[in-house]
Amino acid sequence: MSAAATRGHRAPAAIPDAVAGDLHGSRVTAMGLLKAELTKVRSVRSLWITFAAAFVVVLGLCSYMIIDGEVLGGQGGHIPFGWTAIYPVGMLVLVIFGVLSVTSEYSSGSIRSTMVAAPRRTGVLIAKAASACAVATVLAGFCTAVLYALVQITGTIPAAQGLSPFHPDIFWGMLAGTLILPYGVVFGIALGILVRNAAGAIALYFGLFQMGPQILPTFLPESLHGVFDFMPLAAIQVFSAAGIAEDSYGPGTAAVVLLGWLTVLGGAGWWLLKTRDVGR
């Protein structure tokens, strides 16, 4: 065991004999970890407010656009799932939620208690990502279902009128738009576990991933500009377009690119979590 790992597991030696007797035979289960992570989201005000804000923004802005109908029923009226163009705004808020769900534990010091209670750090990381992703997926699906019903009631998007939600012209677009919301949560968690600091992780997101594709090409040869087509936000645009726009690659490749970014960022964060002390 490395010295860093040893420093991260000093607390069990301080457990009194009486308490140790009560804990004899108990073990941390996967379900226990999931419940613990869900409890954290519910009990930390900044987390659930950020989480709720993302879906309020999505529902509010999309409802306005659908009811108004000027944009979606005019120039964009030929896109049956045009309202999902607002979803990246909600994804942005969910990235911040993902960052805060990790960095708030580091800033408060509660990460030490978490790792003492559940020494398997990989399990903690998976439980944190899985619990937040599951809730975000359910709420994203609910939002999409409500907005689809609103489109059918108002009739302001002619191309979507009368289409079943499982019709290929609308299904893949709605599915892609729905999935980018939980993707934002996991992406934020990966950044948070990698940087450990809320300000640093959010600055990294906006500086590199949000503004980087607009600023960095100025300093690079034109032959390298194509690299920015594979940045996460560019891939999200291709993925959520569901093949209706002409891009340099298709939605399937975009999905691979997005998973690749999660693998790289999450893998680096996981390696640092395994090898570094949890304290500062």
Salt bridges, closest charged atoms under 4 A:
GLU37 OE2 - LYS40 NZ 3.02
GLU37 OE1 - LYS128 NZ 2.82
GLU105 OE2 - LYS40 NZ 3.18
GLU105 OE2 - LYS128 NZ 2.59
ASP169 OD2 - HIS167 ND1 3.75
ASP277 OD2 - ARG7 NE 3.87
